[in-house]
Amino acid sequence: MTLYIFLTLAVISLITALLMVLSRNPVHSVLFLILTFFTLAGQYILLNAQFLAVVHIIVYAGAIMVLFLFVLMLLNLSRDTEPQKSNLWKLSGAIASGLLLVTLVGAMRGGIALQIPEAENPGVGLVENLGKVLFTDFVVPFEIAGILFLAAMVGAVLVGKRDLKI
């Protein structure tokens, strides 16, 4: 049963990701990206990582995609204001995507074994175990990351302040 759910979510995520890239309307691209994020969250749930799935939905589909939609609607993109790309850009994009396809095919040349990992411990992806590992083994990097975020916030406030007199 989980294999069928996984395959369904995988196919839906591939289709929505392709529609996101191929869509000409930027707002539709963002909406397809949100659908892709939801299918990825479903795959996290299949891997017994419920906390990661919820955080993925809240952070990416909630906050970042709302920001993307806000910026797209603020820019008011239209065909008249958008500069036309030359054929050189299209050719370089086609070459780059072809090289990426060759790399992908080379990486998968050995074959893909489609197996969903079975967890020995049913609480593997739960918040309790994540908290234990985070605050025992990784407490110093966690605190350093907190200090870096604080420094970044102070820097953003100082850069955003217009009339700073030092």
C-alpha positions as a Markdown table, in Angstrom:
| # | Residue | x | y | z |
|---|---|---|---|---|
| 1 | Met | 0.0 | 0.0 | 0.0 |
| 2 | Thr | 2.8 | 2.5 | 0.9 |
| 3 | Leu | 4.5 | 1.7 | -2.4 |
| 4 | Tyr | 1.4 | 2.8 | -4.3 |
| 5 | Ile | 1.1 | 6.0 | -2.3 |
| 6 | Phe | 4.8 | 6.7 | -2.8 |
| 7 | Leu | 4.6 | 6.2 | -6.5 |
| 8 | Thr | 1.4 | 8.3 | -6.8 |
| 9 | Leu | 3.1 | 11.1 | -4.8 |
| 10 | Ala | 6.3 | 10.8 | -6.9 |
| 11 | Val | 4.4 | 11.0 | -10.2 |
| 12 | Ile | 2.3 | 14.0 | -9.0 |
| 13 | Ser | 5.5 | 15.8 | -7.7 |
| 14 | Leu | 7.2 | 15.2 | -11.1 |
| 15 | Ile | 4.2 | 16.5 | -13.0 |
| 16 | Thr | 3.8 | 19.6 | -10.9 |
| 17 | Ala | 7.5 | 20.3 | -11.0 |
| 18 | Leu | 7.5 | 20.1 | -14.8 |
| 19 | Leu | 4.4 | 22.3 | -15.0 |
| 20 | Met | 6.2 | 24.8 | -12.7 |
| 21 | Val | 9.2 | 25.0 | -15.0 |
| 22 | Leu | 7.2 | 25.0 | -18.2 |
| 23 | Ser | 4.5 | 27.5 | -17.1 |
| 24 | Arg | 4.7 | 30.9 | -18.8 |
| 25 | Asn | 2.7 | 32.7 | -16.0 |
| 26 | Pro | 4.9 | 33.3 | -12.9 |
| 27 | Val | 1.9 | 33.1 | -10.6 |
| 28 | His | 1.0 | 29.7 | -11.9 |
| 29 | Ser | 4.6 | 28.6 | -11.5 |
| 30 | Val | 4.5 | 29.5 | -7.8 |
| 31 | Leu | 1.2 | 27.7 | -7.4 |
| 32 | Phe | 2.6 | 24.5 | -9.0 |
| 33 | Leu | 5.7 | 24.8 | -6.8 |
| 34 | Ile | 3.4 | 24.9 | -3.7 |
| 35 | Leu | 1.7 | 21.7 | -5.0 |
| 36 | Thr | 5.2 | 20.1 | -5.4 |
| 37 | Phe | 6.0 | 21.1 | -1.8 |
| 38 | Phe | 2.8 | 19.4 | -0.6 |
| 39 | Thr | 3.6 | 16.1 | -2.4 |
| 40 | Leu | 7.2 | 16.2 | -0.9 |
| 41 | Ala | 5.6 | 16.6 | 2.6 |
| 42 | Gly | 3.5 | 13.5 | 1.9 |
| 43 | Gln | 6.7 | 11.7 | 1.1 |
| 44 | Tyr | 8.2 | 12.8 | 4.4 |
| 45 | Ile | 5.2 | 11.4 | 6.2 |
| 46 | Leu | 5.8 | 8.1 | 4.4 |
| 47 | Leu | 9.3 | 8.1 | 5.8 |
| 48 | Asn | 8.0 | 8.6 | 9.3 |
| 49 | Ala | 9.3 | 12.2 | 9.5 |
| 50 | Gln | 6.1 | 13.9 | 10.5 |
| 51 | Phe | 7.8 | 16.9 | 12.1 |
| 52 | Leu | 9.9 | 17.6 | 9.0 |
| 53 | Ala | 6.7 | 17.4 | 6.9 |
| 54 | Val | 4.9 | 19.9 | 9.1 |
| 55 | Val | 7.9 | 22.3 | 9.1 |
| 56 | His | 8.3 | 21.9 | 5.4 |
| 57 | Ile | 4.6 | 23.0 | 4.8 |
| 58 | Ile | 4.8 | 25.8 | 7.3 |
| 59 | Val | 8.1 | 27.3 | 6.2 |
| 60 | Tyr | 8.2 | 26.6 | 2.4 |
| 61 | Ala | 4.6 | 26.4 | 1.3 |
| 62 | Gly | 3.4 | 28.9 | 3.9 |
| 63 | Ala | 6.0 | 31.6 | 4.4 |
| 64 | Ile | 8.3 | 31.5 | 1.4 |
| 65 | Met | 5.7 | 30.9 | -1.2 |
| 66 | Val | 3.6 | 33.8 | 0.1 |
| 67 | Leu | 6.6 | 36.0 | -0.1 |
| 68 | Phe | 7.2 | 34.8 | -3.7 |
| 69 | Leu | 3.6 | 35.6 | -4.7 |
| 70 | Phe | 3.8 | 39.0 | -3.0 |
| 71 | Val | 6.9 | 39.9 | -4.9 |
| 72 | Leu | 5.5 | 38.6 | -8.2 |
| 73 | Met | 2.3 | 40.6 | -7.8 |
| 74 | Leu | 4.3 | 43.7 | -6.7 |
| 75 | Leu | 6.6 | 43.6 | -9.8 |
| 76 | Asn | 3.5 | 43.5 | -12.1 |
| 77 | Leu | 5.3 | 41.6 | -14.9 |
| 78 | Ser | 4.0 | 41.9 | -18.4 |
| 79 | Arg | 5.2 | 41.1 | -21.9 |
| 80 | Asp | 5.7 | 44.8 | -22.7 |
| 81 | Thr | 8.1 | 45.6 | -19.9 |
| 82 | Glu | 10.0 | 42.3 | -20.1 |
| 83 | Pro | 13.2 | 42.4 | -22.2 |
| 84 | Gln | 13.4 | 39.9 | -25.0 |
| 85 | Lys | 16.1 | 37.2 | -24.7 |
| 86 | Ser | 18.4 | 36.6 | -27.6 |
| 87 | Asn | 18.9 | 33.1 | -29.1 |
| 88 | Leu | 22.3 | 32.8 | -27.5 |
| 89 | Trp | 20.6 | 32.6 | -24.1 |
| 90 | Lys | 18.2 | 30.0 | -25.3 |
| 91 | Leu | 21.1 | 28.0 | -26.8 |
| 92 | Ser | 23.1 | 28.2 | -23.6 |
| 93 | Gly | 20.1 | 27.1 | -21.6 |
| 94 | Ala | 19.5 | 24.1 | -23.9 |
| 95 | Ile | 23.2 | 23.1 | -23.6 |
| 96 | Ala | 23.2 | 23.4 | -19.8 |
| 97 | Ser | 20.0 | 21.4 | -19.4 |
| 98 | Gly | 21.3 | 18.7 | -21.8 |
| 99 | Leu | 24.5 | 18.4 | -19.8 |
| 100 | Leu | 22.4 | 18.1 | -16.6 |
| 101 | Leu | 20.4 | 15.3 | -18.3 |
| 102 | Val | 23.6 | 13.5 | -19.3 |
| 103 | Thr | 24.9 | 13.8 | -15.7 |
| 104 | Leu | 21.6 | 12.5 | -14.4 |
| 105 | Val | 21.6 | 9.5 | -16.8 |
| 106 | Gly | 25.2 | 8.8 | -15.9 |
| 107 | Ala | 24.4 | 8.8 | -12.2 |
| 108 | Met | 21.4 | 6.4 | -12.6 |
| 109 | Arg | 23.2 | 4.1 | -15.0 |
| 110 | Gly | 23.6 | 1.3 | -12.5 |
| 111 | Gly | 19.8 | 1.1 | -12.1 |
| 112 | Ile | 17.4 | 2.2 | -9.5 |
| 113 | Ala | 16.1 | -0.1 | -6.8 |
| 114 | Leu | 12.8 | 1.4 | -5.6 |
| 115 | Gln | 12.6 | 0.5 | -2.0 |
| 116 | Ile | 11.0 | 2.4 | 0.8 |
| 117 | Pro | 13.1 | 2.2 | 4.0 |
| 118 | Glu | 11.4 | 0.5 | 6.9 |
| 119 | Ala | 12.2 | 2.1 | 10.2 |
| 120 | Glu | 13.3 | -0.2 | 13.0 |
| 121 | Asn | 12.3 | 2.4 | 15.6 |
| 122 | Pro | 8.8 | 3.8 | 15.0 |
| 123 | Gly | 9.8 | 7.1 | 16.7 |
| 124 | Val | 12.6 | 7.9 | 14.3 |
| 125 | Gly | 11.2 | 11.1 | 12.8 |
| 126 | Leu | 9.4 | 12.4 | 15.9 |
| 127 | Val | 10.2 | 15.7 | 17.6 |
| 128 | Glu | 11.2 | 14.0 | 20.9 |
| 129 | Asn | 14.2 | 12.1 | 19.3 |
| 130 | Leu | 15.1 | 15.1 | 17.2 |
| 131 | Gly | 15.2 | 17.3 | 20.3 |
| 132 | Lys | 17.3 | 14.7 | 22.2 |
| 133 | Val | 19.9 | 14.6 | 19.4 |
| 134 | Leu | 19.8 | 18.3 | 18.9 |
| 135 | Phe | 20.4 | 19.3 | 22.5 |
| 136 | Thr | 23.0 | 16.6 | 23.3 |
| 137 | Asp | 25.2 | 15.9 | 20.3 |
| 138 | Phe | 24.7 | 19.1 | 18.4 |
| 139 | Val | 24.2 | 21.7 | 21.2 |
| 140 | Val | 27.3 | 23.8 | 20.3 |
| 141 | Pro | 26.5 | 24.1 | 16.6 |
| 142 | Phe | 22.9 | 24.9 | 17.5 |
| 143 | Glu | 24.0 | 27.7 | 19.7 |
| 144 | Ile | 26.5 | 29.0 | 17.2 |
| 145 | Ala | 23.7 | 29.1 | 14.6 |
| 146 | Gly | 21.6 | 31.1 | 17.0 |
| 147 | Ile | 24.4 | 33.6 | 17.5 |
| 148 | Leu | 24.8 | 33.9 | 13.7 |
| 149 | Phe | 21.1 | 34.5 | 13.2 |
| 150 | Leu | 21.2 | 37.2 | 15.9 |
| 151 | Ala | 24.2 | 38.9 | 14.2 |
| 152 | Ala | 22.3 | 38.7 | 10.9 |
| 153 | Met | 19.2 | 40.3 | 12.4 |
| 154 | Val | 21.3 | 43.1 | 13.9 |
| 155 | Gly | 23.1 | 43.6 | 10.6 |
| 156 | Ala | 19.8 | 43.8 | 8.7 |
| 157 | Val | 18.4 | 46.4 | 11.1 |
| 158 | Leu | 21.6 | 48.5 | 10.8 |
| 159 | Val | 21.6 | 48.3 | 7.0 |
| 160 | Gly | 17.9 | 49.1 | 6.8 |
| 161 | Lys | 18.1 | 52.1 | 9.1 |
| 162 | Arg | 18.5 | 55.2 | 6.9 |
| 163 | Asp | 19.9 | 57.9 | 9.1 |
| 164 | Leu | 22.5 | 56.1 | 11.2 |
| 165 | Lys | 24.9 | 58.5 | 12.9 |
| 166 | Ile | 28.0 | 56.8 | 14.2 |
